[in-house]
Amino acid sequence: MSENYSKLQILLTQIGHGDDTFINQLAGISLDDVEVIPEDRKWIFEFSTDRFLDSTLLARLILDTKNTFSKENINCDLIFRVSQKSGVNELNEYWHLVLALIDHSTPYTNEISRGINFVNTGERVEALLMTQAGIDYFSNIKDLIAQAYLSLGIGIPFVFTIDSEKQAEIQEQFENSQAAEIHESATEVAQAAEPEYHTNILLGNPIPDSTKLLPLDEVNDGDNVVVEGYLFKSDYRETKRGGAILTVEITDYTNSISAKVFSRSKKDNETLKNIPSNLWVKIRGRVAVDDYMGGELSLNINDMQTIEKESDSDPIDENQKHRIELHAHTTMTTLNAVNSASELFAQAAEWNQDALAITDNADVQAFPEASASAKKTGVKAIYGLEANYVEDGEAIAINTNREILKDCQYTIFDIETTGLSAVNDKIIQLSAVKMKNGVVLDTFDQFINPGFPLSEQTINLTGITDDLVKNSKPEAEVLKMFQQFYAGTILAGHNVIKFDYGFVNHALAVHKLPKINTLVIDTLNLARWLYPNFGRYTLDFLSKKFSVNLEHHHRAIDDSTATGMLLHIFLKEAEENYGVVYDEQLNEHTDDHESWRQTRPTHLSILVKNQTGLKNLYKLVSESNINYHYRVSRVPKSLFN
């Protein structure tokens, strides 16, 4: 087994796809490299593959990886190098995935790009859209779209243009529909006196109640089965020869499957066309591999009928006080909800809940529907928002005490760990250098035995092996030695405030040792303030930029020495250009240069108390979209003042 395939298996297991089925579907793909940028809390995964993957499969890999690592506040980029030559087919297939990757998959963008079609005219590749609004919108973010396609291995230039043939077809359909409405109204009047005929049979013959049901996660190719499930999507299409195909998607919450049936006559066409979605059904048919769906299993329908399904019961005993949900997302939150506001209010009413808070992410478009649903159900609507909250700027120094910065001794420290979680992971190396005016005075370098074997990923990233740590001192002893080493100096590090400082303080608390209370300066935030146009602020990048020697990146002692040299350069620049003499003056510049752009957003729930609060919430959303939009709409702390 190759090392690259082993890396891929580790990643898939970590994101919850370690089963053989998913791994087999990824045959031909390998994980070639993983670049970790700790100071930006960013991981870059580089893959290579001999072919373009199915868009659904690729979306699961990318989005599940991003979601898994985001729980640890890690931002992930996945880059694919594909041997197969790309074309318009790949542009069409990956369109919705690309929108999701650039955070532009919304009900609005899905509507204005509905029916998009990439075609090669011979002279250029055109992305055909049905409206000018779509062309204007996507042209403004074309660079983002092209970059996302490139990360998927598709580097084809294209232009957005109007699909004139489609526009003419829509106009014709509209004109025909006007005549059809008149005819339909007359028909309804004529049939009003006819008795209604109720039946639960949608297709074929009745299915006996005694028939054994098979869960969807147990069906196999070639099985004749009877299944029950919730029909959540239906797609009716007519063929050029006058026939029709109905494809439905059903789930029984053990798995989901597509089911198909083909019409045999025009009468069948009408039957298939009128089959609705959002209902529970029982289906009898044969399971087979569908080549048109990339080799996925599909169910060929023989018989289908509706079934009565009891709704979920009230989870709270009627004698107890009912809960109030204060954080509910609707379908207006991209890729994070499946229910509309009206469905949520209907469920809350069924469970006898008095109120429901709608808090979509960065969005208030569900409020009108929520208001109407509240009146209809009698459930009070609480209006709110899940904001992408950011600080106006990251602190450059903490534990400030009006200390003079010049001619002081600094202890620059760095740690290597088994992961990024201070709670679940361990420190395996703690190194520091004591410096004054850019000159090294003393060094401190200790390995720590974590008490368990190091993972392959940790060894590859840090270069630290089990042999290096197995006979080292225990963590508590190393921490005491470090406290004695830095006593009477100013602490510093690169990304130290968000990572090293918290990690060490947690370890000190575990061993009941005093936490760090001395002045700490972060060279990452200092560099972002002094050099706002650099774009990158990794330690290796800054070292090259300022000609500072960094021989072994991700070895703590080398990183500490390079950071100390950069600190001397940065503090000298701050004094000469900004008159910074005391530690507290550093934090006076945290909100310079639109520093809110460089801060990683966290979710903050905001609820409205009254009409004034609702008005203020609308202002907040407007400000975040107009003046503070960078990748996502952000709400900086200063907007609350």
TIFINU-382914 format. One line per field, with one value per residue (C-alpha): residue in one letter; residue number from 1; x, y, z. Coordinates in steps of 0.001 Angstrom, whole numbers, padded with zeros to 6 digits. Layout:
<nodes>
residu A	...
num NUM	...
x X	...
y Y	...
z Z	...
</nodes>
This chain:
<nodes>
residu M	S	E	N	Y	S	K	L	Q	I	L	L	T	Q	I	G	H	G	D	D	T	F	I	N	Q	L	A	G	I	S	L	D	D	V	E	V	I	P	E	D	R	K	W	I	F	E	F	S	T	D	R	F	L	D	S	T	L	L	A	R	L	I	L	D	T	K	N	T	F	S	K	E	N	I	N	C	D	L	I	F	R	V	S	Q	K	S	G	V	N	E	L	N	E	Y	W	H	L	V	L	A	L	I	D	H	S	T	P	Y	T	N	E	I	S	R	G	I	N	F	V	N	T	G	E	R	V	E	A	L	L	M	T	Q	A	G	I	D	Y	F	S	N	I	K	D	L	I	A	Q	A	Y	L	S	L	G	I	G	I	P	F	V	F	T	I	D	S	E	K	Q	A	E	I	Q	E	Q	F	E	N	S	Q	A	A	E	I	H	E	S	A	T	E	V	A	Q	A	A	E	P	E	Y	H	T	N	I	L	L	G	N	P	I	P	D	S	T	K	L	L	P	L	D	E	V	N	D	G	D	N	V	V	V	E	G	Y	L	F	K	S	D	Y	R	E	T	K	R	G	G	A	I	L	T	V	E	I	T	D	Y	T	N	S	I	S	A	K	V	F	S	R	S	K	K	D	N	E	T	L	K	N	I	P	S	N	L	W	V	K	I	R	G	R	V	A	V	D	D	Y	M	G	G	E	L	S	L	N	I	N	D	M	Q	T	I	E	K	E	S	D	S	D	P	I	D	E	N	Q	K	H	R	I	E	L	H	A	H	T	T	M	T	T	L	N	A	V	N	S	A	S	E	L	F	A	Q	A	A	E	W	N	Q	D	A	L	A	I	T	D	N	A	D	V	Q	A	F	P	E	A	S	A	S	A	K	K	T	G	V	K	A	I	Y	G	L	E	A	N	Y	V	E	D	G	E	A	I	A	I	N	T	N	R	E	I	L	K	D	C	Q	Y	T	I	F	D	I	E	T	T	G	L	S	A	V	N	D	K	I	I	Q	L	S	A	V	K	M	K	N	G	V	V	L	D	T	F	D	Q	F	I	N	P	G	F	P	L	S	E	Q	T	I	N	L	T	G	I	T	D	D	L	V	K	N	S	K	P	E	A	E	V	L	K	M	F	Q	Q	F	Y	A	G	T	I	L	A	G	H	N	V	I	K	F	D	Y	G	F	V	N	H	A	L	A	V	H	K	L	P	K	I	N	T	L	V	I	D	T	L	N	L	A	R	W	L	Y	P	N	F	G	R	Y	T	L	D	F	L	S	K	K	F	S	V	N	L	E	H	H	H	R	A	I	D	D	S	T	A	T	G	M	L	L	H	I	F	L	K	E	A	E	E	N	Y	G	V	V	Y	D	E	Q	L	N	E	H	T	D	D	H	E	S	W	R	Q	T	R	P	T	H	L	S	I	L	V	K	N	Q	T	G	L	K	N	L	Y	K	L	V	S	E	S	N	I	N	Y	H	Y	R	V	S	R	V	P	K	S	L	F	N
num 1	2	3	4	5	6	7	8	9	10	11	12	13	14	15	16	17	18	19	20	21	22	23	24	25	26	27	28	29	30	31	32	33	34	35	36	37	38	39	40	41	42	43	44	45	46	47	48	49	50	51	52	53	54	55	56	57	58	59	60	61	62	63	64	65	66	67	68	69	70	71	72	73	74	75	76	77	78	79	80	81	82	83	84	85	86	87	88	89	90	91	92	93	94	95	96	97	98	99	100	101	102	103	104	105	106	107	108	109	110	111	112	113	114	115	116	117	118	119	120	121	122	123	124	125	126	127	128	129	130	131	132	133	134	135	136	137	138	139	140	141	142	143	144	145	146	147	148	149	150	151	152	153	154	155	156	157	158	159	160	161	162	163	164	165	166	167	168	169	170	171	172	173	174	175	176	177	178	179	180	181	182	183	184	185	186	187	188	189	190	191	192	193	194	195	196	197	198	199	200	201	202	203	204	205	206	207	208	209	210	211	212	213	214	215	216	217	218	219	220	221	222	223	224	225	226	227	228	229	230	231	232	233	234	235	236	237	238	239	240	241	242	243	244	245	246	247	248	249	250	251	252	253	254	255	256	257	258	259	260	261	262	263	264	265	266	267	268	269	270	271	272	273	274	275	276	277	278	279	280	281	282	283	284	285	286	287	288	289	290	291	292	293	294	295	296	297	298	299	300	301	302	303	304	305	306	307	308	309	310	311	312	313	314	315	316	317	318	319	320	321	322	323	324	325	326	327	328	329	330	331	332	333	334	335	336	337	338	339	340	341	342	343	344	345	346	347	348	349	350	351	352	353	354	355	356	357	358	359	360	361	362	363	364	365	366	367	368	369	370	371	372	373	374	375	376	377	378	379	380	381	382	383	384	385	386	387	388	389	390	391	392	393	394	395	396	397	398	399	400	401	402	403	404	405	406	407	408	409	410	411	412	413	414	415	416	417	418	419	420	421	422	423	424	425	426	427	428	429	430	431	432	433	434	435	436	437	438	439	440	441	442	443	444	445	446	447	448	449	450	451	452	453	454	455	456	457	458	459	460	461	462	463	464	465	466	467	468	469	470	471	472	473	474	475	476	477	478	479	480	481	482	483	484	485	486	487	488	489	490	491	492	493	494	495	496	497	498	499	500	501	502	503	504	505	506	507	508	509	510	511	512	513	514	515	516	517	518	519	520	521	522	523	524	525	526	527	528	529	530	531	532	533	534	535	536	537	538	539	540	541	542	543	544	545	546	547	548	549	550	551	552	553	554	555	556	557	558	559	560	561	562	563	564	565	566	567	568	569	570	571	572	573	574	575	576	577	578	579	580	581	582	583	584	585	586	587	588	589	590	591	592	593	594	595	596	597	598	599	600	601	602	603	604	605	606	607	608	609	610	611	612	613	614	615	616	617	618	619	620	621	622	623	624	625	626	627	628	629	630	631	632	633	634	635	636	637	638	639	640	641
x 000000	001476	002152	-000187	-003046	-002417	-002681	-006016	-007331	-006364	-008169	-011319	-011438	-011039	-013998	-016223	-015812	-013455	-015785	-014628	-017542	-016515	-012803	-013521	-015457	-012291	-010154	-007465	-007166	-004245	-003435	000017	000741	-000635	000651	-000105	000066	-000434	-000382	-003309	-004946	-005039	-004432	-003946	-004607	-003204	-004723	-003978	-006384	-006540	-010126	-012760	-014824	-018606	-019679	-021736	-018814	-016390	-018734	-018942	-015145	-014585	-017479	-017123	-013398	-014060	-016854	-014794	-011765	-013877	-014977	-011376	-011398	-009195	-009748	-009104	-008324	-008469	-006600	-006970	-004615	-006443	-004753	-007943	-008481	-011338	-014197	-017636	-019102	-017001	-017883	-021586	-021329	-019284	-021223	-023241	-020214	-018216	-020942	-020817	-017011	-017064	-019979	-022367	-024798	-028014	-031648	-031031	-027920	-029542	-032498	-030525	-028251	-031099	-030544	-026974	-025245	-021550	-021019	-017968	-018711	-015376	-014050	-014648	-016474	-019714	-021739	-025305	-027699	-031349	-031268	-029150	-029275	-027415	-024770	-024200	-023984	-021653	-019435	-018648	-017373	-015920	-012382	-013618	-015494	-012456	-010232	-012650	-012806	-008987	-008780	-010910	-008519	-010477	-008635	-010907	-011547	-015179	-017542	-021094	-023670	-027421	-029005	-031158	-032794	-033886	-035290	-037422	-038648	-039641	-041550	-043452	-044281	-045566	-047874	-049192	-049778	-052148	-054424	-054048	-055191	-058417	-059090	-058272	-060721	-063523	-062716	-062779	-066258	-067514	-066108	-067085	-070203	-068342	-067748	-064144	-062414	-059799	-057081	-053650	-052375	-050083	-048730	-049441	-051202	-051857	-049007	-050284	-049706	-048193	-045342	-041914	-040137	-036396	-034405	-032703	-029250	-029649	-030726	-028348	-028060	-030609	-032902	-036682	-037756	-040551	-039421	-041034	-039689	-040258	-040439	-038657	-037985	-039567	-038375	-040687	-039212	-040727	-038653	-038443	-040441	-043438	-042656	-041759	-039451	-040247	-037323	-038038	-035691	-036768	-035242	-036113	-033358	-031146	-030180	-031572	-032094	-033317	-036315	-037432	-040396	-040928	-044288	-045813	-048510	-049745	-052158	-049143	-047502	-050345	-050208	-046473	-046680	-049182	-047288	-046330	-043352	-043164	-045162	-044580	-044720	-044369	-042619	-042234	-039573	-036143	-032801	-030156	-026930	-027714	-024930	-026516	-026039	-022358	-022863	-025146	-027964	-031419	-034871	-037017	-040621	-043332	-045913	-046111	-048698	-048958	-048968	-050065	-047148	-047588	-045842	-043258	-044884	-044453	-041036	-042158	-044766	-047907	-047545	-044074	-043145	-042418	-039094	-038594	-036160	-033919	-031694	-033395	-032110	-034337	-033500	-032333	-029140	-026953	-026128	-027248	-030989	-033723	-036907	-038704	-039906	-043515	-042557	-040672	-043603	-046045	-043882	-043512	-047291	-047778	-045402	-047250	-044230	-045045	-042344	-039652	-036534	-035412	-031645	-030370	-026696	-026082	-029580	-033054	-034934	-037061	-038688	-041749	-042578	-041935	-044303	-047109	-046539	-046601	-050023	-051325	-050074	-050238	-046555	-044734	-041955	-038649	-036514	-032769	-029522	-026505	-023881	-020355	-018779	-015222	-013054	-012111	-008523	-006519	-004570	-000858	000044	-001701	-001045	000176	001647	003082	006466	009160	009882	013375	016527	014471	015141	012656	011935	010586	008976	007365	005740	005166	002053	000220	-002695	-004475	-006720	-005331	-007836	-007327	-003733	-000323	002831	005794	008435	008844	011678	012657	015469	016324	017300	018152	018404	018370	021219	020687	021617	020433	018384	015869	014905	013044	011093	008083	006787	003020	002416	001338	002908	003036	000865	002403	000964	002645	005992	005820	004867	007272	010105	009787	009825	008930	012646	013161	010408	010378	013102	012266	011144	007458	005371	005047	008829	009466	006870	008500	011890	010366	008856	012269	013846	011553	011256	011881	011582	008888	007362	006805	005956	004356	000586	001349	-001828	-004247	-002205	000957	-000188	-003507	-001933	000744	-001730	-004044	-001134	-000103	-003660	-003760	-000603	-001867	000983	000638	-000578	001395	000723	003723	003562	003151	003666	002421	004621	001851	-000567	002319	003285	-000329	-000513	002874	002628	-001075	-000426	001752	-001155	000741	002157	003521	006807	008687	007285	008250	011689	012381	010941	013308	016288	016082	017618	015069	016721	014203	010645	008347	011263	010512	014044	014600	011141	011786	015131	013676	010687	013032	014950	011677	010440	013548	012936	009205	009581	012232	009871	006961	009063	010510	007300	004561	006306	005565	007543	005287	003599	000054	000620	000754	-002943	-003901	-003368	-005313	-008102	-005847	-005961	-009386	-007913	-011395	-010696	-007871	-009845	-011511	-015297	-017110	-020870	-022760	-026515	-028465	-032149	-034543	-036495	-038804	-039422	-036437	-034259	-035665	-034811	-031299	-030894	-031770	-029156	-026602	-027274	-027084	-023791	-022268	-023179	-022301	-019265	-017924	-018198	-015031	-015757	-018753	-020668	-019017	-020214	-017273	-017497	-017522	-020971	-022507	-021380
y 000000	003381	006118	008513	005996	005492	009268	009260	006437	008359	011478	009553	007868	011246	012749	009724	007897	005102	002417	000332	001475	005128	004294	002036	004834	006946	004399	006188	009186	009787	012394	013640	016389	018188	021696	022991	026727	026843	030627	030936	027714	026525	023107	022616	019108	018301	015327	013702	011543	009930	011034	013550	012271	012269	015699	014224	012076	014997	017298	014775	014567	018343	019567	016822	017573	021292	020705	018245	020527	023673	022178	022761	026269	025059	026363	023785	024117	021013	021103	018419	017653	015575	013648	013517	016470	018695	019985	021597	018455	019007	022717	021807	018969	020912	024220	023828	022475	025535	027869	026046	026311	030097	030566	031730	028805	030567	030339	033489	032219	028833	030591	032969	030122	027644	025850	027139	025387	025539	025094	025175	027312	026462	029947	030074	028415	030175	029835	030328	031937	032874	036348	039478	039529	036212	037493	040657	038770	035972	038238	040194	037035	035354	035322	033470	030973	030397	029882	027308	025429	025470	023896	021037	020554	022545	025475	026336	030067	030994	033963	034435	035234	035130	031888	033449	030143	029430	032930	032482	029111	030627	033417	030857	028792	031900	032804	029239	029147	032116	030191	027055	028881	029971	026407	024997	027384	026304	022650	023116	024651	021787	019142	020831	018646	015361	013244	012990	009647	008885	006268	005693	003817	006035	003429	-000224	-002556	-002514	-003726	-006008	-004810	-008186	-007753	-007741	-004385	-004044	-001084	000963	000409	-003343	-003328	-004852	-005040	-007477	-007604	-007585	-005473	-003592	-000450	002417	005949	009660	010931	014272	015048	014175	014972	014458	014698	014025	012411	013476	010379	011335	009154	010306	009435	010025	009962	010237	010422	008595	008037	005835	007537	004455	005452	007134	005897	007119	005307	005450	004546	004961	005735	003559	005901	009509	008462	007252	010614	012419	009975	010422	014182	014506	012470	014951	015038	015433	012342	008834	006003	002252	001007	-002465	-002967	-004243	-002758	-002334	-000442	002706	003624	007044	007813	006955	003350	004143	001774	002701	001215	000420	001002	-001582	-000441	002622	003783	006396	005367	007023	007799	009025	012309	012595	012783	015672	015049	016782	015320	017491	018073	019546	023012	023017	024230	027202	026745	029832	028851	027514	027644	027637	026899	030515	029362	027927	024206	024106	023392	021455	022964	026182	028617	027497	023844	024760	026765	023966	021500	023878	024271	020493	020187	022958	025256	028886	030543	029871	031911	032090	032686	032090	032605	036195	036277	037608	036613	034065	036736	037403	033684	033377	036270	034745	031303	032774	034328	031086	028740	031016	030351	033589	034471	035582	037244	036816	036234	033951	036591	035993	037895	039228	041388	044692	043593	040942	042040	042461	042360	040909	041358	044887	046915	050052	048482	050120	047838	048994	047342	044652	040935	038806	035097	033888	030471	027896	024529	021432	019401	016243	018357	021685	021063	022173	019852	016660	016968	017112	019255	017184	019942	023296	025503	029093	031580	034508	037565	041249	043623	040661	038814	035316	035198	031710	028768	026294	023100	020155	017231	015923	012347	012529	009041	007458	006715	009676	009532	009337	012774	014339	012715	013912	017467	018074	015627	014480	010683	008348	007796	011526	011766	008357	009140	012841	014621	014708	017714	019213	019267	020868	023570	024445	024699	026964	029285	029692	030331	033191	034851	038595	038775	039640	036633	036587	034168	033792	033239	032852	034485	032159	028978	028587	030853	029018	025588	026229	027883	024860	022518	024730	024577	020772	020529	023240	025599	029426	030605	033058	036629	038410	040596	038542	039973	038214	038724	037457	040237	042741	041870	042119	045668	046855	045206	044980	044257	041165	038730	035936	036042	032559	032328	030924	033650	036475	034961	034962	038470	039903	037597	035815	032326	029537	026188	023746	025075	023274	022560	024656	025954	027116	028727	030561	031965	033189	034730	036589	038102	039215	040669	042891	044140	044748	046632	048875	049635	050332	052800	054623	054905	054982	056217	053025	053063	051284	047889	049274	051475	048356	047647	051175	050002	046732	048115	049783	048716	046976	044328	042774	041056	039010	037779	034354	034746	032950	032465	034805	034448	037723	037876	040819	042129	044657	046685	048936	045854	044508	047778	047671	044073	045080	047849	045323	042977	045833	047103	043619	043003	046448	047541	044396	041651	039623	036066	036194	039111	039953	041767	043459	044201	047967	047741	046939	050248
z 000000	-001021	001520	-000351	-000247	003471	004007	002168	004367	007508	006245	005262	008671	010370	008455	009067	005724	006663	005311	002340	000149	000134	-000199	-003194	-004890	-004643	-006493	-008500	-006177	-003814	-001146	-002186	000313	003375	004120	007613	008374	012174	012515	010089	011374	007781	006191	002422	001041	-002423	-004295	-007646	-009628	-013049	-013713	-012700	-009786	-009629	-008349	-005473	-004341	-004633	-002716	000138	000312	000208	002374	005001	005267	005667	008207	010281	010542	011089	014430	015550	013962	011103	007566	004820	001118	-001102	-004429	-007126	-010016	-012640	-015471	-017555	-019894	-018750	-020897	-020752	-019169	-016053	-015984	-016015	-013495	-010921	-011115	-007910	-006040	-007127	-005797	-002453	-002294	-002711	-000262	-003004	-003013	-002008	-003114	-005173	-007004	-007602	-009192	-011449	-012580	-013114	-016409	-016839	-019723	-020630	-024388	-026649	-029715	-031326	-030673	-026927	-024061	-023085	-019874	-021080	-018592	-018973	-017376	-017476	-013674	-013652	-016057	-014001	-010704	-011780	-013893	-010714	-008977	-012059	-010606	-007516	-009712	-011954	-008908	-007452	-010777	-010921	-007447	-008863	-011788	-014388	-015958	-018897	-019517	-020218	-020494	-019218	-021917	-022572	-023791	-026511	-027532	-023981	-023605	-026714	-025412	-022051	-023791	-025875	-022775	-021020	-023894	-024101	-020353	-020573	-022931	-020808	-017664	-019374	-020537	-017078	-015360	-017692	-017078	-013293	-013472	-015615	-013282	-010014	-009604	-010178	-007045	-005766	-006080	-003382	-003764	-002300	-005362	-007434	-009869	-010646	-008230	-004465	-002229	000578	004146	004998	002496	004181	004023	003446	004860	002152	003637	002988	-000684	-003253	-007024	-008483	-005433	-005848	-002879	-001172	000630	002505	002596	002445	-001139	-000891	-004558	-007905	-011417	-014419	-017935	-021330	-024091	-027739	-028743	-026608	-023607	-020100	-017205	-013550	-011124	-007411	-004434	-001277	002159	005126	007183	007019	003474	000352	-003201	-006582	-008057	-011711	-013857	-017623	-019212	-021899	-023192	-023043	-020294	-018292	-018910	-017147	-014233	-013748	-014160	-011299	-008716	-005971	-003608	000184	001099	002470	-000078	-000368	-003535	-005055	-007700	-008707	-007664	-010363	-011018	-013025	-015466	-016035	-012344	-012212	-011164	-008203	-007249	-008529	-007913	-010979	-009888	-010575	-007990	-005767	-003263	-000529	003134	006351	008642	012177	012844	015594	018991	021383	023029	026260	028612	028593	032343	031941	030749	027031	025726	023418	020541	020460	017534	014392	010822	007761	004138	003895	005632	002876	003154	006781	006899	005096	006576	005720	008372	007915	008509	011688	013070	012223	014154	017103	017233	017150	020114	022001	022091	022838	020721	018132	017264	013632	013540	010022	009328	008158	006681	007572	004407	006272	008470	006216	006056	009807	010519	008436	009995	013507	012872	011379	014132	017182	017952	018817	016359	017885	015237	015343	013494	013621	012838	011564	014441	014277	016485	014861	015271	017108	020190	019500	023211	026270	029996	029251	032120	030467	029981	027826	024861	023898	025372	027169	027369	025462	025709	022389	022746	020504	021110	019006	019790	018753	017431	017649	020672	024049	025762	023738	022493	024192	024056	022785	022554	024309	023107	023763	023150	025401	023320	023629	020659	018257	019994	021464	025193	026157	024836	026270	024450	025978	024530	026472	026496	025725	027114	023816	020383	017986	014873	011411	010672	013741	012872	009243	010216	013121	012423	016058	016517	019381	020041	020676	023314	025011	027617	028034	031214	032251	031263	034763	035265	031866	032559	035891	034158	031500	034130	035732	032307	031247	034678	034474	030657	028085	026315	022551	019761	016320	016628	020315	021681	019879	020102	022230	025102	025539	025118	027767	030169	029933	030675	033635	034999	034665	036816	039222	038334	038091	034689	032538	033686	032144	029007	025798	022266	019119	016026	013710	014675	014824	011223	010029	011411	010115	006676	005740	002052	002406	001971	003765	007280	007817	009677	006678	004388	006755	007329	003594	003238	005875	005124	008473	008606	009193	008465	009973	009972	012483	014820	017894	018645	015035	014871	018160	016972	013671	015495	017851	014919	013312	016609	016830	013271	013850	017164	015646	012735	015138	017118	014094	012048	014700	017853	019812	023071	025583	025314	025597	022507	020323	020893	019845	016245	016281	014075	011473	007791	007935	010196	010596	007265	008780	011797	011607	012141	014950	015192	017501	018136	018338	019364	018981	021999	020297	017139	017833	018101	014816	013086	014546	013398	009826	010045	011297	008379	005865	007298	007316	003661	002320	004339	006001	003400	002926	001742	004082	005555	008882	011984	013746	017456	016822	015159	018556	020067
</nodes>
